């Protein structure tokens, strides 16, 4: 199963990709996570990407396509993968088609997650994660049961992404509408697109995505 989760920042792509990755035992490929790891490691790619990411812009197609081409070729992707945050431009989508073509693979489905803009800003500006296990929290919407202690691993150190602030969120949303939203039409034209209501509770969104995957695996097209 090769799945793309498409949607604006804060739509819940990462949350759903993680859950689906565990349920289907296929990796979550997040270009954002890979780029953050490159920035942390201080690699050449990380040095090129850092300032662009902090301003909410997009890293060049050349860099992210190279990262994904390498990652998709690794052994754990043999049974499929979940793309979270890639492709983000029409150029990336075309490169992905070519890449999958050379590997004789196809996309199973593209799921667009829709969420109202004000909700996205609220979600992103308040979110943070446990530095130990990566569990996600939010200042108002999802506090840990005990303040300052992770529910899952009892870790006490938390991190916030430098680009998760109100000003950068608006820049990221503009970039999403300009560069990434056209992919909705691109995949609709290919008969691959389905949409889920990303405002619904997390478990309901997962169920909706699973229902789409079941439809595609039985050969019934997108609705
Ligand atoms: P994300 O974690 O998906 O929100 O990505 C964080 C940041 O990484 C984005 O705002 C971009 O600067 C960069 N990034 C992640 N994925 C891509 C991509 N597919 N194309 C270009 N830039 C990306």
py3Dmol code that shows the C-alpha trace and the ligand (Angstrom):
import py3Dmol

protein = """\
ATOM      1  CA  UNK A   1       0.000   0.000   0.000  1.00  0.00           C
ATOM      2  CA  UNK A   2       1.464   3.356  -1.047  1.00  0.00           C
ATOM      3  CA  UNK A   3      -0.528   6.169   0.493  1.00  0.00           C
ATOM      4  CA  UNK A   4      -0.228   9.964   0.351  1.00  0.00           C
ATOM      5  CA  UNK A   5      -1.710  12.088   3.121  1.00  0.00           C
ATOM      6  CA  UNK A   6      -2.325  15.536   1.710  1.00  0.00           C
ATOM      7  CA  UNK A   7      -3.356  18.613   3.645  1.00  0.00           C
ATOM      8  CA  UNK A   8      -2.310  21.915   5.161  1.00  0.00           C
ATOM      9  CA  UNK A   9       0.066  22.125   8.134  1.00  0.00           C
ATOM     10  CA  UNK A  10      -1.834  21.125  11.275  1.00  0.00           C
ATOM     11  CA  UNK A  11      -4.406  18.982   9.436  1.00  0.00           C
ATOM     12  CA  UNK A  12      -3.260  15.892  11.364  1.00  0.00           C
ATOM     13  CA  UNK A  13      -1.199  14.180   8.650  1.00  0.00           C
ATOM     14  CA  UNK A  14       1.581  13.257  11.072  1.00  0.00           C
ATOM     15  CA  UNK A  15      -0.836  11.922  13.701  1.00  0.00           C
ATOM     16  CA  UNK A  16      -2.714   9.775  11.181  1.00  0.00           C
ATOM     17  CA  UNK A  17       0.458   8.629   9.409  1.00  0.00           C
ATOM     18  CA  UNK A  18       1.850   7.396  12.727  1.00  0.00           C
ATOM     19  CA  UNK A  19      -1.326   5.450  13.577  1.00  0.00           C
ATOM     20  CA  UNK A  20      -1.650   3.941  10.082  1.00  0.00           C
ATOM     21  CA  UNK A  21       2.050   3.083  10.045  1.00  0.00           C
ATOM     22  CA  UNK A  22       1.644   1.077  13.270  1.00  0.00           C
ATOM     23  CA  UNK A  23      -1.565  -0.621  12.087  1.00  0.00           C
ATOM     24  CA  UNK A  24      -0.269  -1.594   8.630  1.00  0.00           C
ATOM     25  CA  UNK A  25       3.403  -2.079   9.547  1.00  0.00           C
ATOM     26  CA  UNK A  26       4.696   0.153   6.808  1.00  0.00           C
ATOM     27  CA  UNK A  27       6.883   3.225   7.386  1.00  0.00           C
ATOM     28  CA  UNK A  28       5.753   6.826   7.687  1.00  0.00           C
ATOM     29  CA  UNK A  29       7.891   8.941   5.371  1.00  0.00           C
ATOM     30  CA  UNK A  30       7.796  12.514   6.641  1.00  0.00           C
ATOM     31  CA  UNK A  31      10.056  14.874   4.675  1.00  0.00           C
ATOM     32  CA  UNK A  32       9.591  17.416   7.498  1.00  0.00           C
ATOM     33  CA  UNK A  33      10.997  14.931  10.053  1.00  0.00           C
ATOM     34  CA  UNK A  34      13.838  13.974   7.713  1.00  0.00           C
ATOM     35  CA  UNK A  35      14.738  17.619   7.114  1.00  0.00           C
ATOM     36  CA  UNK A  36      14.589  18.422  10.844  1.00  0.00           C
ATOM     37  CA  UNK A  37      16.956  15.481  11.461  1.00  0.00           C
ATOM     38  CA  UNK A  38      19.304  16.883   8.778  1.00  0.00           C
ATOM     39  CA  UNK A  39      19.210  20.331  10.425  1.00  0.00           C
ATOM     40  CA  UNK A  40      19.956  18.783  13.822  1.00  0.00           C
ATOM     41  CA  UNK A  41      22.827  16.737  12.396  1.00  0.00           C
ATOM     42  CA  UNK A  42      24.250  19.862  10.703  1.00  0.00           C
ATOM     43  CA  UNK A  43      24.578  18.059   7.349  1.00  0.00           C
ATOM     44  CA  UNK A  44      24.978  19.956   4.057  1.00  0.00           C
ATOM     45  CA  UNK A  45      21.246  19.498   3.329  1.00  0.00           C
ATOM     46  CA  UNK A  46      20.374  20.611   6.853  1.00  0.00           C
ATOM     47  CA  UNK A  47      22.430  23.790   6.451  1.00  0.00           C
ATOM     48  CA  UNK A  48      20.649  24.602   3.177  1.00  0.00           C
ATOM     49  CA  UNK A  49      17.190  23.844   4.595  1.00  0.00           C
ATOM     50  CA  UNK A  50      17.343  25.514   8.029  1.00  0.00           C
ATOM     51  CA  UNK A  51      16.526  29.152   7.183  1.00  0.00           C
ATOM     52  CA  UNK A  52      13.839  28.219   4.625  1.00  0.00           C
ATOM     53  CA  UNK A  53      12.099  25.958   7.127  1.00  0.00           C
ATOM     54  CA  UNK A  54      12.184  28.588   9.865  1.00  0.00           C
ATOM     55  CA  UNK A  55      10.579  31.145   7.569  1.00  0.00           C
ATOM     56  CA  UNK A  56       7.811  28.712   6.534  1.00  0.00           C
ATOM     57  CA  UNK A  57       8.962  28.422   2.909  1.00  0.00           C
ATOM     58  CA  UNK A  58       9.576  25.259   0.910  1.00  0.00           C
ATOM     59  CA  UNK A  59      12.919  23.512   0.588  1.00  0.00           C
ATOM     60  CA  UNK A  60      13.889  23.013  -3.075  1.00  0.00           C
ATOM     61  CA  UNK A  61      12.228  20.237  -5.079  1.00  0.00           C
ATOM     62  CA  UNK A  62      15.672  18.901  -5.937  1.00  0.00           C
ATOM     63  CA  UNK A  63      16.568  18.307  -2.285  1.00  0.00           C
ATOM     64  CA  UNK A  64      13.294  16.716  -1.168  1.00  0.00           C
ATOM     65  CA  UNK A  65      12.944  14.555  -4.278  1.00  0.00           C
ATOM     66  CA  UNK A  66      16.491  13.270  -3.655  1.00  0.00           C
ATOM     67  CA  UNK A  67      15.641  12.489  -0.020  1.00  0.00           C
ATOM     68  CA  UNK A  68      12.462  10.609  -0.960  1.00  0.00           C
ATOM     69  CA  UNK A  69      14.104   8.687  -3.817  1.00  0.00           C
ATOM     70  CA  UNK A  70      16.737   7.385  -1.369  1.00  0.00           C
ATOM     71  CA  UNK A  71      14.207   6.606   1.349  1.00  0.00           C
ATOM     72  CA  UNK A  72      11.720   4.763  -0.885  1.00  0.00           C
ATOM     73  CA  UNK A  73      14.548   2.514  -2.097  1.00  0.00           C
ATOM     74  CA  UNK A  74      15.233   1.219   1.418  1.00  0.00           C
ATOM     75  CA  UNK A  75      14.238  -2.328   2.331  1.00  0.00           C
ATOM     76  CA  UNK A  76      11.485  -1.385   4.813  1.00  0.00           C
ATOM     77  CA  UNK A  77       9.477   0.257   2.002  1.00  0.00           C
ATOM     78  CA  UNK A  78       9.092  -2.987   0.070  1.00  0.00           C
ATOM     79  CA  UNK A  79       5.467  -3.484   1.189  1.00  0.00           C
ATOM     80  CA  UNK A  80       4.579   0.172   0.918  1.00  0.00           C
ATOM     81  CA  UNK A  81       4.798   3.498   2.735  1.00  0.00           C
ATOM     82  CA  UNK A  82       2.794   6.460   3.926  1.00  0.00           C
ATOM     83  CA  UNK A  83       3.927   9.817   2.572  1.00  0.00           C
ATOM     84  CA  UNK A  84       3.379  12.626   5.067  1.00  0.00           C
ATOM     85  CA  UNK A  85       4.314  16.089   3.770  1.00  0.00           C
ATOM     86  CA  UNK A  86       5.485  14.946   0.333  1.00  0.00           C
ATOM     87  CA  UNK A  87       4.718  15.781  -2.446  1.00  0.00           C
ATOM     88  CA  UNK A  88       4.144  19.494  -1.810  1.00  0.00           C
ATOM     89  CA  UNK A  89       4.482  20.872  -5.357  1.00  0.00           C
ATOM     90  CA  UNK A  90       3.362  19.722  -8.796  1.00  0.00           C
ATOM     91  CA  UNK A  91       7.047  19.177  -9.654  1.00  0.00           C
ATOM     92  CA  UNK A  92       7.402  16.817  -6.668  1.00  0.00           C
ATOM     93  CA  UNK A  93       4.222  14.971  -7.666  1.00  0.00           C
ATOM     94  CA  UNK A  94       5.516  14.448 -11.213  1.00  0.00           C
ATOM     95  CA  UNK A  95       8.871  13.234  -9.855  1.00  0.00           C
ATOM     96  CA  UNK A  96       7.063  10.804  -7.549  1.00  0.00           C
ATOM     97  CA  UNK A  97       5.070   9.387 -10.478  1.00  0.00           C
ATOM     98  CA  UNK A  98       8.316   8.826 -12.347  1.00  0.00           C
ATOM     99  CA  UNK A  99      10.003   7.261  -9.327  1.00  0.00           C
ATOM    100  CA  UNK A 100       7.107   4.861  -8.687  1.00  0.00           C
ATOM    101  CA  UNK A 101       7.002   4.031 -12.405  1.00  0.00           C
ATOM    102  CA  UNK A 102      10.654   2.966 -12.406  1.00  0.00           C
ATOM    103  CA  UNK A 103       9.932   0.741  -9.390  1.00  0.00           C
ATOM    104  CA  UNK A 104       6.768  -0.698 -11.015  1.00  0.00           C
ATOM    105  CA  UNK A 105       4.743   0.579  -8.081  1.00  0.00           C
ATOM    106  CA  UNK A 106       1.544   2.606  -8.014  1.00  0.00           C
ATOM    107  CA  UNK A 107      -0.210   4.888  -5.553  1.00  0.00           C
ATOM    108  CA  UNK A 108      -2.980   3.134  -3.638  1.00  0.00           C
ATOM    109  CA  UNK A 109      -4.766   6.325  -2.628  1.00  0.00           C
ATOM    110  CA  UNK A 110      -4.335  10.015  -1.919  1.00  0.00           C
ATOM    111  CA  UNK A 111      -6.268  11.210   1.101  1.00  0.00           C
ATOM    112  CA  UNK A 112      -6.839  14.950   1.418  1.00  0.00           C
ATOM    113  CA  UNK A 113      -7.529  16.082   4.989  1.00  0.00           C
ATOM    114  CA  UNK A 114      -9.608  19.245   5.220  1.00  0.00           C
ATOM    115  CA  UNK A 115      -9.572  21.535   8.274  1.00  0.00           C
ATOM    116  CA  UNK A 116     -10.726  25.152   8.672  1.00  0.00           C
ATOM    117  CA  UNK A 117      -7.930  27.739   8.574  1.00  0.00           C
ATOM    118  CA  UNK A 118      -8.598  29.254  12.038  1.00  0.00           C
ATOM    119  CA  UNK A 119      -8.478  25.760  13.531  1.00  0.00           C
ATOM    120  CA  UNK A 120      -5.125  25.085  11.819  1.00  0.00           C
ATOM    121  CA  UNK A 121      -3.592  28.230  13.300  1.00  0.00           C
ATOM    122  CA  UNK A 122      -4.887  27.305  16.782  1.00  0.00           C
ATOM    123  CA  UNK A 123      -3.637  23.724  16.492  1.00  0.00           C
ATOM    124  CA  UNK A 124      -0.148  24.617  15.297  1.00  0.00           C
ATOM    125  CA  UNK A 125       0.562  27.589  17.530  1.00  0.00           C
ATOM    126  CA  UNK A 126      -0.096  25.488  20.679  1.00  0.00           C
ATOM    127  CA  UNK A 127       1.453  22.162  19.800  1.00  0.00           C
ATOM    128  CA  UNK A 128       4.523  20.547  21.349  1.00  0.00           C
ATOM    129  CA  UNK A 129       5.955  17.034  21.676  1.00  0.00           C
ATOM    130  CA  UNK A 130       7.635  14.842  24.248  1.00  0.00           C
ATOM    131  CA  UNK A 131      11.379  14.958  23.506  1.00  0.00           C
ATOM    132  CA  UNK A 132      11.745  11.299  24.543  1.00  0.00           C
ATOM    133  CA  UNK A 133       8.946   9.432  22.717  1.00  0.00           C
ATOM    134  CA  UNK A 134       7.543  12.055  20.325  1.00  0.00           C
ATOM    135  CA  UNK A 135       3.973  11.972  21.713  1.00  0.00           C
ATOM    136  CA  UNK A 136       2.078  15.088  20.673  1.00  0.00           C
ATOM    137  CA  UNK A 137       0.424  17.580  23.062  1.00  0.00           C
ATOM    138  CA  UNK A 138      -1.285  20.958  22.869  1.00  0.00           C
ATOM    139  CA  UNK A 139      -1.397  23.899  25.312  1.00  0.00           C
ATOM    140  CA  UNK A 140      -5.232  23.968  25.352  1.00  0.00           C
ATOM    141  CA  UNK A 141      -6.568  20.999  23.389  1.00  0.00           C
ATOM    142  CA  UNK A 142      -4.444  18.107  24.663  1.00  0.00           C
ATOM    143  CA  UNK A 143      -2.596  18.634  27.917  1.00  0.00           C
ATOM    144  CA  UNK A 144      -0.742  15.731  29.560  1.00  0.00           C
ATOM    145  CA  UNK A 145      -2.748  14.197  32.446  1.00  0.00           C
ATOM    146  CA  UNK A 146      -0.062  15.385  34.891  1.00  0.00           C
ATOM    147  CA  UNK A 147       1.397  18.791  34.009  1.00  0.00           C
ATOM    148  CA  UNK A 148       4.944  18.501  32.666  1.00  0.00           C
ATOM    149  CA  UNK A 149       4.934  14.676  32.479  1.00  0.00           C
ATOM    150  CA  UNK A 150       4.385  12.681  29.276  1.00  0.00           C
ATOM    151  CA  UNK A 151       1.364  10.325  29.510  1.00  0.00           C
ATOM    152  CA  UNK A 152       3.071   7.688  27.414  1.00  0.00           C
ATOM    153  CA  UNK A 153       6.681   7.493  28.643  1.00  0.00           C
ATOM    154  CA  UNK A 154       6.734   9.734  31.781  1.00  0.00           C
ATOM    155  CA  UNK A 155       9.388  11.909  30.102  1.00  0.00           C
ATOM    156  CA  UNK A 156       9.645  15.456  31.430  1.00  0.00           C
ATOM    157  CA  UNK A 157      11.349  17.233  28.528  1.00  0.00           C
ATOM    158  CA  UNK A 158       9.224  18.706  25.766  1.00  0.00           C
ATOM    159  CA  UNK A 159      10.084  20.479  22.514  1.00  0.00           C
ATOM    160  CA  UNK A 160       8.358  22.971  20.218  1.00  0.00           C
ATOM    161  CA  UNK A 161       9.190  23.300  16.546  1.00  0.00           C
ATOM    162  CA  UNK A 162      10.771  26.686  15.759  1.00  0.00           C
ATOM    163  CA  UNK A 163       8.309  27.102  12.858  1.00  0.00           C
ATOM    164  CA  UNK A 164       5.228  26.427  15.034  1.00  0.00           C
ATOM    165  CA  UNK A 165       4.386  30.041  15.878  1.00  0.00           C
ATOM    166  CA  UNK A 166       1.449  32.212  14.812  1.00  0.00           C
ATOM    167  CA  UNK A 167       3.367  34.327  12.236  1.00  0.00           C
ATOM    168  CA  UNK A 168       5.129  31.416  10.494  1.00  0.00           C
ATOM    169  CA  UNK A 169       1.900  29.398  10.448  1.00  0.00           C
ATOM    170  CA  UNK A 170       0.271  32.036   8.228  1.00  0.00           C
ATOM    171  CA  UNK A 171       3.258  31.977   5.857  1.00  0.00           C
ATOM    172  CA  UNK A 172       3.067  28.165   5.735  1.00  0.00           C
ATOM    173  CA  UNK A 173      -0.659  28.292   4.988  1.00  0.00           C
ATOM    174  CA  UNK A 174      -0.100  30.733   2.116  1.00  0.00           C
ATOM    175  CA  UNK A 175       2.582  28.432   0.711  1.00  0.00           C
ATOM    176  CA  UNK A 176       0.182  25.497   1.084  1.00  0.00           C
ATOM    177  CA  UNK A 177      -2.578  27.214  -0.904  1.00  0.00           C
ATOM    178  CA  UNK A 178      -0.185  28.438  -3.599  1.00  0.00           C
ATOM    179  CA  UNK A 179       2.049  25.387  -4.075  1.00  0.00           C
ATOM    180  CA  UNK A 180       0.382  22.318  -2.571  1.00  0.00           C
ATOM    181  CA  UNK A 181      -3.391  22.748  -2.936  1.00  0.00           C
ATOM    182  CA  UNK A 182      -3.117  22.308  -6.765  1.00  0.00           C
ATOM    183  CA  UNK A 183      -2.183  18.683  -6.036  1.00  0.00           C
ATOM    184  CA  UNK A 184      -5.797  18.078  -5.042  1.00  0.00           C
ATOM    185  CA  UNK A 185      -6.790  18.638  -8.683  1.00  0.00           C
ATOM    186  CA  UNK A 186      -3.796  16.685  -9.924  1.00  0.00           C
ATOM    187  CA  UNK A 187      -4.766  13.535  -8.009  1.00  0.00           C
ATOM    188  CA  UNK A 188      -8.495  14.016  -8.604  1.00  0.00           C
ATOM    189  CA  UNK A 189      -7.780  13.903 -12.345  1.00  0.00           C
ATOM    190  CA  UNK A 190      -5.942  10.618 -11.815  1.00  0.00           C
ATOM    191  CA  UNK A 191      -8.924   9.089  -9.958  1.00  0.00           C
ATOM    192  CA  UNK A 192      -6.849   8.709  -6.777  1.00  0.00           C
ATOM    193  CA  UNK A 193      -8.297  11.397  -4.543  1.00  0.00           C
ATOM    194  CA  UNK A 194     -10.532  10.986  -1.515  1.00  0.00           C
ATOM    195  CA  UNK A 195     -11.259  13.600   1.131  1.00  0.00           C
ATOM    196  CA  UNK A 196     -11.772  13.196   4.866  1.00  0.00           C
ATOM    197  CA  UNK A 197     -13.047  15.673   7.429  1.00  0.00           C
ATOM    198  CA  UNK A 198      -9.929  16.511   9.430  1.00  0.00           C
ATOM    199  CA  UNK A 199     -12.024  18.412  12.009  1.00  0.00           C
ATOM    200  CA  UNK A 200     -13.449  15.101  13.307  1.00  0.00           C
ATOM    201  CA  UNK A 201     -11.950  13.354  16.377  1.00  0.00           C
ATOM    202  CA  UNK A 202      -8.659  11.524  15.668  1.00  0.00           C
ATOM    203  CA  UNK A 203     -10.210   8.030  15.869  1.00  0.00           C
ATOM    204  CA  UNK A 204     -13.002   8.953  13.451  1.00  0.00           C
ATOM    205  CA  UNK A 205     -10.492  10.321  10.943  1.00  0.00           C
ATOM    206  CA  UNK A 206      -8.516   7.066  11.147  1.00  0.00           C
ATOM    207  CA  UNK A 207     -11.702   5.046  10.539  1.00  0.00           C
ATOM    208  CA  UNK A 208     -12.570   7.213   7.520  1.00  0.00           C
ATOM    209  CA  UNK A 209      -9.088   6.691   6.046  1.00  0.00           C
ATOM    210  CA  UNK A 210      -9.269   2.933   6.672  1.00  0.00           C
ATOM    211  CA  UNK A 211     -12.622   2.823   4.854  1.00  0.00           C
ATOM    212  CA  UNK A 212     -11.039   4.575   1.865  1.00  0.00           C
ATOM    213  CA  UNK A 213      -8.104   2.136   1.866  1.00  0.00           C
ATOM    214  CA  UNK A 214     -10.508  -0.806   1.977  1.00  0.00           C
ATOM    215  CA  UNK A 215     -12.409   0.615  -1.014  1.00  0.00           C
ATOM    216  CA  UNK A 216      -9.234   1.050  -3.019  1.00  0.00           C
ATOM    217  CA  UNK A 217      -7.930  -2.395  -2.158  1.00  0.00           C
ATOM    218  CA  UNK A 218     -11.123  -3.942  -3.533  1.00  0.00           C
ATOM    219  CA  UNK A 219     -10.724  -1.910  -6.714  1.00  0.00           C
ATOM    220  CA  UNK A 220     -13.611   0.513  -6.092  1.00  0.00           C
ATOM    221  CA  UNK A 221     -12.655   4.032  -7.136  1.00  0.00           C
ATOM    222  CA  UNK A 222     -12.685   7.284  -5.164  1.00  0.00           C
ATOM    223  CA  UNK A 223     -15.962   8.928  -4.267  1.00  0.00           C
TER     224      UNK A 223
END
"""
ligand_1 = """\
23
LIG
P 6.302 19.585 8.000
O 6.910 18.896 9.179
O 5.759 18.632 6.978
O 5.326 20.657 8.390
O 7.511 20.346 7.269
C 8.244 21.355 7.916
C 8.981 22.208 6.892
O 9.909 21.376 6.167
C 8.114 22.828 5.809
O 7.516 24.045 6.231
C 9.131 23.031 4.688
O 9.968 24.126 4.950
C 9.967 21.778 4.805
N 9.414 20.658 3.981
C 8.880 19.481 4.434
N 8.473 18.723 3.412
C 8.743 19.425 2.278
C 8.531 19.185 0.900
N 7.937 18.054 0.465
N 8.925 20.150 0.018
C 9.516 21.280 0.427
N 9.737 21.584 1.720
C 9.353 20.663 2.647
"""
view = py3Dmol.view(width=600, height=400)
view.addModel(protein, "pdb")
view.setStyle({"model": 0}, {"cartoon": {"style": "trace"}})
view.addModel(ligand_1, "xyz")
view.setStyle({"model": 1}, {"stick": {}})
view.zoomTo()
view.show()
